[in-house]
Amino acid sequence: MTDQASTAEPSPGTSKPNRNPMRIPVLIGALLLGAGTIGLACRYHRPDPPVEAPAPGMTVGSNSVKLTQDAPQWAVIKVAPAEAAEPHWTDPVPGRIVFDEGRASRLGTPLAGRVTNIAVDRGQRVKSGAPLYTIASPSLADMRTDREKAIVERNTAKLNLDRTQALVDAQSLPGKELVASKQQLAEAELAVQLSEQKLASLRVSGAGEAAFTVTAPRDGVVVEKNLSVGQEVDTTSGTVMAIADLSFVWVVADLFEGDVGSLTAGAKAKVSVGDTELEGVIDQVSAVVDPERHTVPVRVKLANPEGVLRPNAYAQIRFFDPTKAMVALPAEAVMSDGAKSYVYIQDKDKAFIHRDVTVGSPSGGKVPVLAGLKPQDPVVVQGAILLDNQIQLDN
C-alpha cells in the first residue's frame, strides 16, 4: 500500500527541501585549505645553494693557494727554480716574399686611351726598352697635330723674316718691321720646342699616328699586370704594370705588437724556403701598424742572384732576439688573463702566490721573462693551471 504522505506534492507557497545539505561545509573547508596553502607559500624560502668547498687539502685565498703535505694535488704540481735566460732565436713565424719597391718601376699611362696590345705576361723577364703594351689614344693624335702646326707656323715665320729682311735691306720697309718678324719667328720656334717636349715626356715609342707603345724602363721581371686588351685607361688608372729587379727581395713577417719585443733594424734573421735556409738581417721594423692586417710588418732583405726567391711565395722566419731576459720558463708555467701575464711562485710558508710578470716572445717551448722574476725563484712549472682554476672558482 503506497504511502500517500510521501508521494504527495508540496502545496503551493512552500519551498523545496535542500537536496545537497553537505555542499556548504565542503566549500568552507576548501576555502580554509586554500588560505592555508597561500600562507605557507608566503612563508616559504628556498634554501641557498650549498657553498662548494675547496678540494681536500687545499686552502684558497684571493690570489694564493696553500696545500697540506698530504694533498693529492702534489701529484700534478711541480716546483722548480727559475733558470737564467740567454739571448735566443725566436720560434719560426710565417713570412711572404715581396719585391723590393726601391728596385721596381710602376707604369701607368700618360694619356687616356684603349689598350690594343699587350706584349708581355706576369713573371716574364724583359730588357730595358722592350715593348710592354700599346694604347690607342686620340689625345696623342691631337698632340702630334699640334706639333705639325707649330712646325708649319715656324717655317712661315722664317720665310716672313727672310722677306722682311730683304725689304729692309732695300730700304722698302722700316727697320721696326724686322724686329716684329724676328719676334714672330722666336715665338713659333718656342711653340715647336714645347710640342716636341710634350711628346718626348711621354717616354713611349710610336705605334701609328694615334697610338703609342709603353716600353720597359729597366731590366727586370714583370711582377704586376693589371690590364687587358680592350680596357679603357687614363692617367687616374694607377699602376697597370710593374717591372722589378729581383736580384734582391724582401721577406716580410706580420707580427702582433706584443711579439715584436726588442727587434730592431740590423738584427740577424734566418729565412727558410722549402729545405733551404738563408741568413739575412732585419731591414725595417715598421713604426706603424698595418691598417688591414692590424700587425707590425718586419722586413728582411735578402740577396737573390739566382732568382730562386719568387715574389708572393711563403717562407718561415726566425729572428735573433738579443735582449737578455731575467729568466726562461716552460710555456705551461706562464698564465695570462688577456691583459697581463703571471706565474705562481712558492713562498717561505709553502703557499703558491700569484705574481705578475713581463714576458717576451716564446722560443722552443720556453718563455723569456723580462721582469717580475729572478733566477732561482721557486716557480710552479707544472700544474699552474690547476691552481689558477681553483682561485677562479673560489673568487
Residue pairs with C-beta under 8 A, 6 or more apart in sequence:
10 16
52 393
54 60
54 390
54 394
55 71
55 72
55 73
55 390
56 71
56 72
57 67
57 68
57 70
57 71
57 72
57 73
58 65
58 66
58 67
58 68
58 71
58 73
58 390
59 65
59 66
59 67
60 390
60 391
60 394
60 395
61 351
61 391
62 391
62 395
63 353
63 354
63 391
64 351
64 352
64 353
64 354
64 391
65 344
65 351
65 352
65 387
65 390
65 391
66 349
66 350
66 351
66 352
67 73
67 74
67 77
67 350
67 352
73 383
73 386
76 382
76 383
76 386
77 352
77 380
77 382
77 383
77 386
77 387
78 380
78 381
78 382
78 383
79 346
79 378
79 379
79 380
79 381
80 378
80 379
80 381
81 375
81 376
81 377
81 378
81 379
82 326
82 327
82 328
82 329
82 369
82 373
82 374
82 375
82 376
82 377
82 378
82 379
83 327
83 328
83 329
83 375
84 326
84 327
84 328
84 375
85 324
85 325
85 326
85 327
85 328
85 366
85 368
85 369
86 324
86 328
87 320
87 321
87 322
87 323
87 324
88 320
88 321
88 328
88 363
88 364
88 366
88 368
89 270
89 318
89 319
89 320
89 321
89 363
90 318
90 319
90 320
90 321
90 361
90 362
90 363
91 318
91 361
91 362
91 363
91 364
92 272
92 316
92 317
92 318
93 253
93 255
93 259
93 316
93 317
93 318
93 319
94 253
94 314
94 315
94 316
94 317
95 251
95 252
95 253
95 271
95 300
95 314
95 315
95 316
95 317
96 251
96 252
96 312
96 313
96 314
96 315
97 249
97 250
97 251
97 252
97 273
97 309
97 310
97 311
97 312
97 313
97 314
97 315
98 249
98 250
98 251
98 252
98 311
98 312
99 223
99 242
99 244
99 246
99 249
99 250
99 311
100 244
100 245
100 248
100 249
100 250
100 301
103 220
103 244
103 245
103 246
103 247
103 248
104 220
104 223
104 242
104 243
104 244
104 245
105 216
105 217
105 218
105 220
105 242
105 243
105 244
106 224
106 239
106 241
106 242
107 132
107 214
107 217
107 239
107 240
107 241
107 242
107 243
108 233
108 235
108 237
108 238
108 239
108 240
109 135
109 214
109 233
109 234
109 235
109 237
109 240
110 201
110 202
110 203
110 204
110 235
111 135
111 137
111 139
111 140
111 202
111 212
111 234
111 235
112 137
112 139
112 232
112 233
112 234
112 235
113 135
113 136
113 137
113 138
113 139
113 140
113 211
113 232
113 233
113 234
114 135
114 136
114 137
114 230
114 231
114 232
114 233
115 133
115 134
115 135
115 227
115 228
115 229
115 230
115 231
115 232
115 233
116 134
116 135
116 136
116 211
116 229
117 133
117 134
117 213
117 229
118 132
118 133
118 134
118 225
118 227
118 228
118 229
119 130
119 131
119 132
119 133
119 134
120 126
120 130
120 132
120 133
120 222
120 225
120 241
121 222
121 225
122 222
122 223
122 224
122 225
123 221
123 222
123 223
124 221
124 222
125 219
125 220
125 221
126 132
126 216
126 219
126 220
126 221
126 222
126 243
127 216
127 219
128 216
128 217
128 218
128 219
129 215
129 216
130 215
130 216
131 205
131 213
131 214
131 215
131 216
132 213
132 214
132 215
132 216
132 222
132 241
132 243
133 213
133 214
133 227
133 240
133 241
134 207
134 211
134 212
134 213
134 214
135 211
135 212
135 213
135 214
135 233
136 208
136 210
136 211
137 210
137 211
137 212
138 210
140 202
140 209
140 210
140 211
140 212
141 209
141 210
143 195
143 198
143 199
144 199
144 209
146 195
147 192
147 195
147 196
147 198
147 199
150 188
150 191
150 192
150 194
150 195
151 192
153 188
153 191
154 185
154 188
154 189
154 191
154 192
156 188
157 181
157 184
157 185
157 187
157 188
157 189
158 185
158 188
160 181
160 184
160 185
161 178
161 181
161 182
161 184
161 185
164 173
164 177
164 178
164 180
164 181
165 178
165 181
167 173
167 177
168 174
168 175
168 177
168 178
202 212
203 215
203 217
204 212
204 213
204 214
204 215
205 212
205 213
205 215
206 212
206 213
207 213
214 241
216 243
217 243
218 243
218 245
219 245
220 243
220 244
220 245
220 246
221 243
221 244
221 245
221 246
221 307
222 241
222 242
222 243
223 242
223 243
223 244
223 246
223 311
224 239
224 241
224 242
225 240
225 241
226 238
226 239
226 240
226 241
227 233
227 240
227 241
233 240
244 311
246 304
246 307
246 309
246 310
246 311
247 303
247 304
247 305
247 307
248 301
248 302
248 303
248 304
249 301
249 302
249 304
249 309
249 311
250 283
250 299
250 300
250 301
250 302
251 271
251 280
251 299
251 300
251 302
251 309
251 315
251 317
252 297
252 298
252 299
252 300
253 297
253 298
253 300
253 317
254 290
254 293
254 295
254 296
254 297
254 298
255 263
255 295
255 296
255 297
255 298
256 295
256 296
257 289
257 295
257 296
259 361
260 285
260 296
260 298
261 321
261 323
261 360
261 361
262 321
262 322
262 323
262 360
263 282
263 285
263 298
263 319
263 321
264 282
264 285
265 281
265 282
265 283
265 284
265 285
266 281
266 282
267 281
267 282
267 319
267 320
267 321
267 322
268 279
268 280
268 281
268 282
268 319
268 320
269 279
269 280
269 281
269 282
269 300
269 317
269 318
269 319
269 320
270 277
270 278
270 279
270 280
270 317
270 318
271 277
271 278
271 279
271 280
271 300
271 302
271 315
271 316
271 317
272 278
272 315
272 316
272 317
272 318
273 308
273 309
273 313
273 315
273 316
276 308
278 302
280 300
280 301
280 302
281 300
281 301
282 298
282 299
282 300
282 319
283 299
283 300
283 301
284 297
284 298
284 299
285 296
285 298
285 299
286 296
286 297
286 298
286 299
289 295
289 296
290 296
290 297
298 317
298 319
300 317
302 309
321 360
321 361
321 363
321 368
323 360
323 368
323 370
325 360
325 368
325 369
325 370
326 369
326 370
326 371
326 372
326 373
326 374
326 375
327 368
327 369
327 373
327 374
327 375
327 377
328 366
328 367
328 368
328 369
329 343
329 366
329 367
329 369
329 373
329 379
329 381
330 365
330 366
330 367
330 381
330 382
331 362
331 365
331 366
331 367
332 381
332 382
332 384
332 385
333 343
333 367
333 379
333 380
333 381
333 382
333 384
334 341
334 342
334 343
334 357
334 359
334 367
334 369
334 384
335 341
335 342
335 343
335 344
335 384
335 385
335 388
336 342
340 356
341 356
341 357
341 358
341 359
342 354
342 355
342 356
342 357
343 355
343 357
343 369
343 372
343 373
343 379
343 380
343 384
344 352
344 353
344 354
344 355
344 379
344 380
344 384
344 387
344 388
345 352
345 353
345 355
345 373
345 377
345 378
345 379
345 380
346 352
346 353
346 378
346 379
346 380
347 353
352 380
352 387
354 391
355 372
355 373
356 372
357 369
357 370
357 371
357 372
357 373
358 369
358 370
358 371
358 372
359 367
359 368
359 369
359 370
360 367
360 368
360 369
360 370
361 368
362 368
373 379
380 387
